[in-house]
Amino acid sequence: MSRRRSPSEERAARAGDEPSATLGPVRTCVGCRARAERSALVRIVAGAEGLVLDERAVLPGRGAWLHPSRDCWERAISRRALGRALRTAADPASNTLREQAERLMDNS
């Protein structure tokens, strides 16, 4: 006898999306809106000192997830997606955040 599907599994089956066999949590990139495993994305956090790149994904606070690529970074800024996702008016193009992002994109 098979187990009964949860409501979210039912919706996914109707939409044609079978649950994938991922190894970890799935997040959505605010730049390109593509879903990816958490390990493939970087987290940006709205903290007391402004927006901070959370490389280990452990800082407290509201976070937004991005692919570590220049294209996703530029899309997120042009669409103002970081401000919406983080529910803040902080400038995502601040010098510290931009320097951290540039360093990360150069390493990937």
Chimera marker file (.cmm) of the C-alpha trace (Angstrom):
<marker_set name="trace">
<marker id="1" x="0.000" y="0.000" z="0.000" r="1" g="1" b="0" radius="0.5"/>
<marker id="2" x="1.435" y="3.390" z="-0.967" r="1" g="1" b="0" radius="0.5"/>
<marker id="3" x="1.468" y="6.334" z="1.353" r="1" g="1" b="0" radius="0.5"/>
<marker id="4" x="-0.842" y="9.258" z="0.847" r="1" g="1" b="0" radius="0.5"/>
<marker id="5" x="0.637" y="12.373" z="-0.795" r="1" g="1" b="0" radius="0.5"/>
<marker id="6" x="0.843" y="15.653" z="1.090" r="1" g="1" b="0" radius="0.5"/>
<marker id="7" x="-1.045" y="18.665" z="-0.323" r="1" g="1" b="0" radius="0.5"/>
<marker id="8" x="2.200" y="20.179" z="-1.629" r="1" g="1" b="0" radius="0.5"/>
<marker id="9" x="3.081" y="16.898" z="-3.373" r="1" g="1" b="0" radius="0.5"/>
<marker id="10" x="-0.410" y="16.844" z="-4.905" r="1" g="1" b="0" radius="0.5"/>
<marker id="11" x="0.012" y="20.384" z="-6.268" r="1" g="1" b="0" radius="0.5"/>
<marker id="12" x="3.442" y="19.513" z="-7.666" r="1" g="1" b="0" radius="0.5"/>
<marker id="13" x="2.064" y="16.392" z="-9.356" r="1" g="1" b="0" radius="0.5"/>
<marker id="14" x="-0.784" y="18.373" z="-10.949" r="1" g="1" b="0" radius="0.5"/>
<marker id="15" x="1.702" y="20.979" z="-12.191" r="1" g="1" b="0" radius="0.5"/>
<marker id="16" x="3.876" y="18.243" z="-13.669" r="1" g="1" b="0" radius="0.5"/>
<marker id="17" x="6.717" y="18.884" z="-11.244" r="1" g="1" b="0" radius="0.5"/>
<marker id="18" x="7.686" y="15.710" z="-9.491" r="1" g="1" b="0" radius="0.5"/>
<marker id="19" x="9.692" y="16.301" z="-6.320" r="1" g="1" b="0" radius="0.5"/>
<marker id="20" x="13.346" y="16.198" z="-7.253" r="1" g="1" b="0" radius="0.5"/>
<marker id="21" x="15.924" y="14.209" z="-5.364" r="1" g="1" b="0" radius="0.5"/>
<marker id="22" x="17.892" y="17.156" z="-3.978" r="1" g="1" b="0" radius="0.5"/>
<marker id="23" x="20.521" y="16.761" z="-1.362" r="1" g="1" b="0" radius="0.5"/>
<marker id="24" x="19.682" y="19.888" z="0.583" r="1" g="1" b="0" radius="0.5"/>
<marker id="25" x="17.324" y="22.831" z="0.921" r="1" g="1" b="0" radius="0.5"/>
<marker id="26" x="16.284" y="24.647" z="-2.243" r="1" g="1" b="0" radius="0.5"/>
<marker id="27" x="16.289" y="28.462" z="-2.449" r="1" g="1" b="0" radius="0.5"/>
<marker id="28" x="15.360" y="30.949" z="-5.175" r="1" g="1" b="0" radius="0.5"/>
<marker id="29" x="17.919" y="33.361" z="-6.605" r="1" g="1" b="0" radius="0.5"/>
<marker id="30" x="16.507" y="36.901" z="-6.406" r="1" g="1" b="0" radius="0.5"/>
<marker id="31" x="18.444" y="37.853" z="-9.544" r="1" g="1" b="0" radius="0.5"/>
<marker id="32" x="17.372" y="35.240" z="-12.085" r="1" g="1" b="0" radius="0.5"/>
<marker id="33" x="14.480" y="33.697" z="-10.080" r="1" g="1" b="0" radius="0.5"/>
<marker id="34" x="15.864" y="30.191" z="-10.728" r="1" g="1" b="0" radius="0.5"/>
<marker id="35" x="15.661" y="27.610" z="-7.957" r="1" g="1" b="0" radius="0.5"/>
<marker id="36" x="18.919" y="26.044" z="-6.835" r="1" g="1" b="0" radius="0.5"/>
<marker id="37" x="20.327" y="24.187" z="-3.895" r="1" g="1" b="0" radius="0.5"/>
<marker id="38" x="21.334" y="26.368" z="-0.997" r="1" g="1" b="0" radius="0.5"/>
<marker id="39" x="24.968" y="25.325" z="-1.416" r="1" g="1" b="0" radius="0.5"/>
<marker id="40" x="25.042" y="26.842" z="-4.936" r="1" g="1" b="0" radius="0.5"/>
<marker id="41" x="23.873" y="30.281" z="-3.763" r="1" g="1" b="0" radius="0.5"/>
<marker id="42" x="25.245" y="33.022" z="-1.525" r="1" g="1" b="0" radius="0.5"/>
<marker id="43" x="23.197" y="34.795" z="1.125" r="1" g="1" b="0" radius="0.5"/>
<marker id="44" x="22.917" y="38.544" z="1.641" r="1" g="1" b="0" radius="0.5"/>
<marker id="45" x="21.617" y="39.708" z="5.015" r="1" g="1" b="0" radius="0.5"/>
<marker id="46" x="20.063" y="42.986" z="6.108" r="1" g="1" b="0" radius="0.5"/>
<marker id="47" x="21.859" y="43.740" z="9.367" r="1" g="1" b="0" radius="0.5"/>
<marker id="48" x="22.278" y="46.731" z="11.636" r="1" g="1" b="0" radius="0.5"/>
<marker id="49" x="25.304" y="47.910" z="9.613" r="1" g="1" b="0" radius="0.5"/>
<marker id="50" x="23.497" y="47.589" z="6.260" r="1" g="1" b="0" radius="0.5"/>
<marker id="51" x="23.644" y="44.775" z="3.738" r="1" g="1" b="0" radius="0.5"/>
<marker id="52" x="26.277" y="42.117" z="4.395" r="1" g="1" b="0" radius="0.5"/>
<marker id="53" x="27.401" y="39.124" z="2.364" r="1" g="1" b="0" radius="0.5"/>
<marker id="54" x="26.873" y="36.103" z="4.610" r="1" g="1" b="0" radius="0.5"/>
<marker id="55" x="29.381" y="33.625" z="3.198" r="1" g="1" b="0" radius="0.5"/>
<marker id="56" x="28.644" y="30.890" z="5.764" r="1" g="1" b="0" radius="0.5"/>
<marker id="57" x="24.843" y="31.520" z="5.753" r="1" g="1" b="0" radius="0.5"/>
<marker id="58" x="24.675" y="31.707" z="9.542" r="1" g="1" b="0" radius="0.5"/>
<marker id="59" x="24.078" y="35.385" z="10.334" r="1" g="1" b="0" radius="0.5"/>
<marker id="60" x="20.759" y="36.247" z="11.974" r="1" g="1" b="0" radius="0.5"/>
<marker id="61" x="18.207" y="38.311" z="10.116" r="1" g="1" b="0" radius="0.5"/>
<marker id="62" x="16.310" y="38.328" z="6.876" r="1" g="1" b="0" radius="0.5"/>
<marker id="63" x="18.322" y="37.009" z="3.966" r="1" g="1" b="0" radius="0.5"/>
<marker id="64" x="18.175" y="36.965" z="0.182" r="1" g="1" b="0" radius="0.5"/>
<marker id="65" x="19.879" y="34.346" z="-1.982" r="1" g="1" b="0" radius="0.5"/>
<marker id="66" x="21.865" y="34.963" z="-5.169" r="1" g="1" b="0" radius="0.5"/>
<marker id="67" x="23.963" y="32.931" z="-7.570" r="1" g="1" b="0" radius="0.5"/>
<marker id="68" x="27.612" y="34.035" z="-7.262" r="1" g="1" b="0" radius="0.5"/>
<marker id="69" x="27.592" y="35.488" z="-10.789" r="1" g="1" b="0" radius="0.5"/>
<marker id="70" x="27.844" y="39.013" z="-12.107" r="1" g="1" b="0" radius="0.5"/>
<marker id="71" x="24.703" y="38.537" z="-14.219" r="1" g="1" b="0" radius="0.5"/>
<marker id="72" x="22.494" y="37.636" z="-11.239" r="1" g="1" b="0" radius="0.5"/>
<marker id="73" x="24.005" y="40.444" z="-9.150" r="1" g="1" b="0" radius="0.5"/>
<marker id="74" x="23.246" y="43.042" z="-11.858" r="1" g="1" b="0" radius="0.5"/>
<marker id="75" x="19.723" y="41.701" z="-12.400" r="1" g="1" b="0" radius="0.5"/>
<marker id="76" x="18.978" y="41.819" z="-8.679" r="1" g="1" b="0" radius="0.5"/>
<marker id="77" x="20.121" y="45.441" z="-8.484" r="1" g="1" b="0" radius="0.5"/>
<marker id="78" x="18.310" y="46.572" z="-11.639" r="1" g="1" b="0" radius="0.5"/>
<marker id="79" x="15.060" y="44.867" z="-10.574" r="1" g="1" b="0" radius="0.5"/>
<marker id="80" x="15.454" y="46.207" z="-7.007" r="1" g="1" b="0" radius="0.5"/>
<marker id="81" x="14.940" y="42.627" z="-5.905" r="1" g="1" b="0" radius="0.5"/>
<marker id="82" x="17.342" y="42.797" z="-2.948" r="1" g="1" b="0" radius="0.5"/>
<marker id="83" x="15.445" y="45.637" z="-1.293" r="1" g="1" b="0" radius="0.5"/>
<marker id="84" x="12.138" y="43.831" z="-1.750" r="1" g="1" b="0" radius="0.5"/>
<marker id="85" x="13.414" y="40.468" z="-0.550" r="1" g="1" b="0" radius="0.5"/>
<marker id="86" x="15.118" y="41.989" z="2.466" r="1" g="1" b="0" radius="0.5"/>
<marker id="87" x="12.313" y="44.473" z="3.158" r="1" g="1" b="0" radius="0.5"/>
<marker id="88" x="14.749" y="47.325" z="3.483" r="1" g="1" b="0" radius="0.5"/>
<marker id="89" x="15.653" y="50.561" z="1.752" r="1" g="1" b="0" radius="0.5"/>
<marker id="90" x="19.409" y="49.935" z="2.164" r="1" g="1" b="0" radius="0.5"/>
<marker id="91" x="21.511" y="50.485" z="-0.947" r="1" g="1" b="0" radius="0.5"/>
<marker id="92" x="22.636" y="47.132" z="-2.422" r="1" g="1" b="0" radius="0.5"/>
<marker id="93" x="25.358" y="48.938" z="-4.348" r="1" g="1" b="0" radius="0.5"/>
<marker id="94" x="27.114" y="50.042" z="-1.148" r="1" g="1" b="0" radius="0.5"/>
<marker id="95" x="30.898" y="49.914" z="-1.307" r="1" g="1" b="0" radius="0.5"/>
<marker id="96" x="31.401" y="47.172" z="1.295" r="1" g="1" b="0" radius="0.5"/>
<marker id="97" x="28.807" y="44.836" z="-0.182" r="1" g="1" b="0" radius="0.5"/>
<marker id="98" x="30.028" y="45.500" z="-3.723" r="1" g="1" b="0" radius="0.5"/>
<marker id="99" x="33.649" y="44.757" z="-2.696" r="1" g="1" b="0" radius="0.5"/>
<marker id="100" x="32.610" y="41.509" z="-1.004" r="1" g="1" b="0" radius="0.5"/>
<marker id="101" x="30.534" y="40.481" z="-4.033" r="1" g="1" b="0" radius="0.5"/>
<marker id="102" x="33.342" y="41.327" z="-6.478" r="1" g="1" b="0" radius="0.5"/>
<marker id="103" x="35.796" y="39.231" z="-4.454" r="1" g="1" b="0" radius="0.5"/>
<marker id="104" x="33.364" y="36.329" z="-4.373" r="1" g="1" b="0" radius="0.5"/>
<marker id="105" x="32.603" y="36.524" z="-8.116" r="1" g="1" b="0" radius="0.5"/>
<marker id="106" x="36.319" y="36.635" z="-8.940" r="1" g="1" b="0" radius="0.5"/>
<marker id="107" x="36.886" y="33.458" z="-6.903" r="1" g="1" b="0" radius="0.5"/>
<marker id="108" x="34.072" y="31.496" z="-8.571" r="1" g="1" b="0" radius="0.5"/>
<link id1="1" id2="2" r="1" g="1" b="0" radius="0.2"/>
<link id1="2" id2="3" r="1" g="1" b="0" radius="0.2"/>
<link id1="3" id2="4" r="1" g="1" b="0" radius="0.2"/>
<link id1="4" id2="5" r="1" g="1" b="0" radius="0.2"/>
<link id1="5" id2="6" r="1" g="1" b="0" radius="0.2"/>
<link id1="6" id2="7" r="1" g="1" b="0" radius="0.2"/>
<link id1="7" id2="8" r="1" g="1" b="0" radius="0.2"/>
<link id1="8" id2="9" r="1" g="1" b="0" radius="0.2"/>
<link id1="9" id2="10" r="1" g="1" b="0" radius="0.2"/>
<link id1="10" id2="11" r="1" g="1" b="0" radius="0.2"/>
<link id1="11" id2="12" r="1" g="1" b="0" radius="0.2"/>
<link id1="12" id2="13" r="1" g="1" b="0" radius="0.2"/>
<link id1="13" id2="14" r="1" g="1" b="0" radius="0.2"/>
<link id1="14" id2="15" r="1" g="1" b="0" radius="0.2"/>
<link id1="15" id2="16" r="1" g="1" b="0" radius="0.2"/>
<link id1="16" id2="17" r="1" g="1" b="0" radius="0.2"/>
<link id1="17" id2="18" r="1" g="1" b="0" radius="0.2"/>
<link id1="18" id2="19" r="1" g="1" b="0" radius="0.2"/>
<link id1="19" id2="20" r="1" g="1" b="0" radius="0.2"/>
<link id1="20" id2="21" r="1" g="1" b="0" radius="0.2"/>
<link id1="21" id2="22" r="1" g="1" b="0" radius="0.2"/>
<link id1="22" id2="23" r="1" g="1" b="0" radius="0.2"/>
<link id1="23" id2="24" r="1" g="1" b="0" radius="0.2"/>
<link id1="24" id2="25" r="1" g="1" b="0" radius="0.2"/>
<link id1="25" id2="26" r="1" g="1" b="0" radius="0.2"/>
<link id1="26" id2="27" r="1" g="1" b="0" radius="0.2"/>
<link id1="27" id2="28" r="1" g="1" b="0" radius="0.2"/>
<link id1="28" id2="29" r="1" g="1" b="0" radius="0.2"/>
<link id1="29" id2="30" r="1" g="1" b="0" radius="0.2"/>
<link id1="30" id2="31" r="1" g="1" b="0" radius="0.2"/>
<link id1="31" id2="32" r="1" g="1" b="0" radius="0.2"/>
<link id1="32" id2="33" r="1" g="1" b="0" radius="0.2"/>
<link id1="33" id2="34" r="1" g="1" b="0" radius="0.2"/>
<link id1="34" id2="35" r="1" g="1" b="0" radius="0.2"/>
<link id1="35" id2="36" r="1" g="1" b="0" radius="0.2"/>
<link id1="36" id2="37" r="1" g="1" b="0" radius="0.2"/>
<link id1="37" id2="38" r="1" g="1" b="0" radius="0.2"/>
<link id1="38" id2="39" r="1" g="1" b="0" radius="0.2"/>
<link id1="39" id2="40" r="1" g="1" b="0" radius="0.2"/>
<link id1="40" id2="41" r="1" g="1" b="0" radius="0.2"/>
<link id1="41" id2="42" r="1" g="1" b="0" radius="0.2"/>
<link id1="42" id2="43" r="1" g="1" b="0" radius="0.2"/>
<link id1="43" id2="44" r="1" g="1" b="0" radius="0.2"/>
<link id1="44" id2="45" r="1" g="1" b="0" radius="0.2"/>
<link id1="45" id2="46" r="1" g="1" b="0" radius="0.2"/>
<link id1="46" id2="47" r="1" g="1" b="0" radius="0.2"/>
<link id1="47" id2="48" r="1" g="1" b="0" radius="0.2"/>
<link id1="48" id2="49" r="1" g="1" b="0" radius="0.2"/>
<link id1="49" id2="50" r="1" g="1" b="0" radius="0.2"/>
<link id1="50" id2="51" r="1" g="1" b="0" radius="0.2"/>
<link id1="51" id2="52" r="1" g="1" b="0" radius="0.2"/>
<link id1="52" id2="53" r="1" g="1" b="0" radius="0.2"/>
<link id1="53" id2="54" r="1" g="1" b="0" radius="0.2"/>
<link id1="54" id2="55" r="1" g="1" b="0" radius="0.2"/>
<link id1="55" id2="56" r="1" g="1" b="0" radius="0.2"/>
<link id1="56" id2="57" r="1" g="1" b="0" radius="0.2"/>
<link id1="57" id2="58" r="1" g="1" b="0" radius="0.2"/>
<link id1="58" id2="59" r="1" g="1" b="0" radius="0.2"/>
<link id1="59" id2="60" r="1" g="1" b="0" radius="0.2"/>
<link id1="60" id2="61" r="1" g="1" b="0" radius="0.2"/>
<link id1="61" id2="62" r="1" g="1" b="0" radius="0.2"/>
<link id1="62" id2="63" r="1" g="1" b="0" radius="0.2"/>
<link id1="63" id2="64" r="1" g="1" b="0" radius="0.2"/>
<link id1="64" id2="65" r="1" g="1" b="0" radius="0.2"/>
<link id1="65" id2="66" r="1" g="1" b="0" radius="0.2"/>
<link id1="66" id2="67" r="1" g="1" b="0" radius="0.2"/>
<link id1="67" id2="68" r="1" g="1" b="0" radius="0.2"/>
<link id1="68" id2="69" r="1" g="1" b="0" radius="0.2"/>
<link id1="69" id2="70" r="1" g="1" b="0" radius="0.2"/>
<link id1="70" id2="71" r="1" g="1" b="0" radius="0.2"/>
<link id1="71" id2="72" r="1" g="1" b="0" radius="0.2"/>
<link id1="72" id2="73" r="1" g="1" b="0" radius="0.2"/>
<link id1="73" id2="74" r="1" g="1" b="0" radius="0.2"/>
<link id1="74" id2="75" r="1" g="1" b="0" radius="0.2"/>
<link id1="75" id2="76" r="1" g="1" b="0" radius="0.2"/>
<link id1="76" id2="77" r="1" g="1" b="0" radius="0.2"/>
<link id1="77" id2="78" r="1" g="1" b="0" radius="0.2"/>
<link id1="78" id2="79" r="1" g="1" b="0" radius="0.2"/>
<link id1="79" id2="80" r="1" g="1" b="0" radius="0.2"/>
<link id1="80" id2="81" r="1" g="1" b="0" radius="0.2"/>
<link id1="81" id2="82" r="1" g="1" b="0" radius="0.2"/>
<link id1="82" id2="83" r="1" g="1" b="0" radius="0.2"/>
<link id1="83" id2="84" r="1" g="1" b="0" radius="0.2"/>
<link id1="84" id2="85" r="1" g="1" b="0" radius="0.2"/>
<link id1="85" id2="86" r="1" g="1" b="0" radius="0.2"/>
<link id1="86" id2="87" r="1" g="1" b="0" radius="0.2"/>
<link id1="87" id2="88" r="1" g="1" b="0" radius="0.2"/>
<link id1="88" id2="89" r="1" g="1" b="0" radius="0.2"/>
<link id1="89" id2="90" r="1" g="1" b="0" radius="0.2"/>
<link id1="90" id2="91" r="1" g="1" b="0" radius="0.2"/>
<link id1="91" id2="92" r="1" g="1" b="0" radius="0.2"/>
<link id1="92" id2="93" r="1" g="1" b="0" radius="0.2"/>
<link id1="93" id2="94" r="1" g="1" b="0" radius="0.2"/>
<link id1="94" id2="95" r="1" g="1" b="0" radius="0.2"/>
<link id1="95" id2="96" r="1" g="1" b="0" radius="0.2"/>
<link id1="96" id2="97" r="1" g="1" b="0" radius="0.2"/>
<link id1="97" id2="98" r="1" g="1" b="0" radius="0.2"/>
<link id1="98" id2="99" r="1" g="1" b="0" radius="0.2"/>
<link id1="99" id2="100" r="1" g="1" b="0" radius="0.2"/>
<link id1="100" id2="101" r="1" g="1" b="0" radius="0.2"/>
<link id1="101" id2="102" r="1" g="1" b="0" radius="0.2"/>
<link id1="102" id2="103" r="1" g="1" b="0" radius="0.2"/>
<link id1="103" id2="104" r="1" g="1" b="0" radius="0.2"/>
<link id1="104" id2="105" r="1" g="1" b="0" radius="0.2"/>
<link id1="105" id2="106" r="1" g="1" b="0" radius="0.2"/>
<link id1="106" id2="107" r="1" g="1" b="0" radius="0.2"/>
<link id1="107" id2="108" r="1" g="1" b="0" radius="0.2"/>
</marker_set>
